[in-house]
């Protein structure tokens, strides 16, 4: 990985593979290029989620 991002200590992904982030009913879906979405519990603060979505843009 060139530029890894660790999310909540649960998952590490490459920033360049990150395509989208969706908050949905107590879960967060993280969409990656060429893969199924990663589904993790929604324990992100508003600031953490904004920082993560900013990385997608």
C-alpha positions as CSV (number, residue, x, y, z in Angstrom):
1,X,0.0,0.0,0.0
2,X,1.3,3.4,-0.9
3,X,-0.9,5.5,1.4
4,X,-2.7,3.4,4.0
5,X,-5.6,4.6,6.1
6,X,-6.6,2.8,9.3
7,X,-10.3,3.2,10.2
8,X,-11.2,2.7,13.8
9,X,-8.4,0.2,14.2
10,X,-10.7,-2.3,12.4
11,X,-9.6,-2.0,8.7
12,X,-6.6,-0.6,6.8
13,X,-7.2,0.4,3.2
14,X,-5.2,2.2,0.5
15,X,-6.4,5.8,0.2
16,X,-6.3,5.6,-3.6
17,X,-8.7,2.6,-3.6
18,X,-11.3,4.4,-1.5
19,X,-14.3,5.4,-3.6
20,X,-17.0,6.2,-1.2
21,X,-18.3,6.1,2.4
22,X,-21.9,5.8,3.4
23,X,-23.4,5.8,6.9
24,X,-26.4,3.5,7.2
25,X,-28.4,2.3,10.2
26,X,-25.6,1.9,12.7
27,X,-23.1,0.7,10.1
28,X,-20.6,2.4,7.8
29,X,-20.1,1.1,4.3
30,X,-16.7,1.8,2.8
31,X,-16.6,1.4,-1.0
32,X,-13.3,0.4,-2.6
33,X,-12.3,0.2,-6.3
34,X,-12.9,-3.3,-7.7
35,X,-14.1,-4.8,-4.3
36,X,-17.2,-5.4,-2.4
37,X,-17.9,-2.7,0.2
38,X,-16.5,-3.1,3.7
39,X,-19.2,-3.1,6.4
40,X,-18.1,-1.9,9.8
41,X,-19.9,-0.8,13.0
42,X,-20.7,2.9,13.1
43,X,-18.5,4.1,15.9
44,X,-17.0,7.1,14.0
45,X,-17.5,10.6,15.4
46,X,-18.8,13.2,13.1
47,X,-15.3,14.7,12.7
48,X,-13.8,11.3,11.8
49,X,-16.5,10.6,9.2
50,X,-16.0,14.1,7.7
51,X,-12.2,13.5,7.5
52,X,-12.7,10.1,5.9
53,X,-15.1,11.5,3.3
54,X,-12.8,14.4,2.6
55,X,-10.1,11.8,1.6
56,X,-12.5,10.4,-1.0
57,X,-12.9,13.8,-2.7
